Structure formats: C-alpha cells, structure tokens
Amino acid sequence: MTDPVSIDGLSVVDGMKIVAERINSAGGILGRPIKLIVEDGKGDPVESVTAAEKMIRSNKVPDIIGCWASSAIFLTMPIVKRNSIPLLVEMSIAPMITDQRNE
C-alpha cells in the first residue's frame, strides 16, 4: 500500500472494506462478522514475507488476499503453503506463479 503502485493495493483494500461491510450488515458468514486484517508488504519481497508471517502466526488468519509484485509472491507462496493458508493473488504478471500449479 506504500510502494510505487500503491494505488492498486489501496483500491483492493477499499474494495475489501466495502464487501466486508456488506457481508457483516447482512449477518456475516455463518452468523459471524468477518474482520479484515491489513498489513503492508510494500511490494517488497522481505516485507511481504514478514507481513504474511505476522498475519499467520500472530493474527491466525484463515486466508490471505493480496501480495503485490511477483518477487514478493514467489517468496510468500512457500510460507502460506507450509501453513496451509490459501493465498489469493488478485493480479500478477509472472507466468511462473501459476505454472507452479499450487492448490
């Protein structure tokens, strides 16, 4: 959210906030509200790994949406895989990311 393409990351976060508000106003999921936890990987591989590890270990998130920059995604993918956490990357240009055929 603070890297050179931060406008894209901020747009994703804003969209997620809107969706979370709508879901929660309709009763949540299975009667429970959803909570967004936002971390800034800054489009940097090391910062992205740190953010993912914090969300997994400290916040116990069930999934992660985001992770900008292919180099950041490549380093984050093994961490989420090792912890069985789904990672949804909304946009990436490196074909090798999908070529790995991750679950």
N, C-alpha and C positions, 0 to 999 in steps of 0.2 A: 504494500500500500504506500510505500515511500520510495520505491525505486523509480527509474526513469519512465516506466509505463504505469505509474500508479493509478492513472485514471481508469484503467481496465480493472485493476484489483478493487478499487473503491466502488466501481459500478457493480461488481459481483457482490460485495458486502452489502451495498444498499439494496440490491435485489433480494438477497437472502433475508435481510431485515423485514422487508415488505412481506415476503412469503411466511416468515415465522410469525409475524403479527396476525396475518390472516388465519393461519392454522390455529394459533392459540386462541383467537377470538371465536373460532368455531369449536372449541373444546379440546384442542390439542390432538395428540396422537395416542389412541387408546386411553383417552381421558387425562393424559398428562401433557402439560405445556412443553414445548421444545425451547431449549436455551442455546443461543449462539455463543460460541467462544471464539473470539477473533485474535489471531496472532499475526504479526508481520514478519514474513521471511525476507522482505526487502528485495526479492528477486535474486538473492544471493544463495548459492548452494549451502554454505555453512550456516547461515542464519535460518534458512528453511529447515535444515535438519534439526537445529536447536528448537525451532518453533514446533515442529512435529513431535519431537521427543517430549517437550513440555506438555503439549496437549494430550499425548498418550499417557504419560506417567503421572503428571500432576492433576490433570483435569479429567482423566479417564473417559475421553471422548469415544463414542461408538463408531465414528467415521470422520473423515477429513475431506473437505471440499476446497479446492484451490491448489496453490503451489505454482507460482509463475516462474518461467524460464526453464527451458529444457534441462540445463545443467543442474538446476535445483531439484527438478523432478527426478532425474536419474539418481541423485544421492538420497532422496527421500523415499523412493519406492522400496528399497530393501528394508527400511525401518518399519514401514506400515505393513509390509508383507510378513515380516518376522513377528509382528504383534497382532496379526490377523485383523487389521483395521482397513476397511475399504477406503480407497483414495479416488475421489472423482476429480479429474483434471478437466476443467471446462474448455480449455484451449491449449493446444501445443502444436508446434510445427515440426518437431523432430520425429520422423517416421519410426526410428528405433524404439520409441516409447511403446507404441502399440505392437511393434514387431516382436516384443518380448512375450507376448501372449499371456500376460498376467491375468489371474482370475479377476 
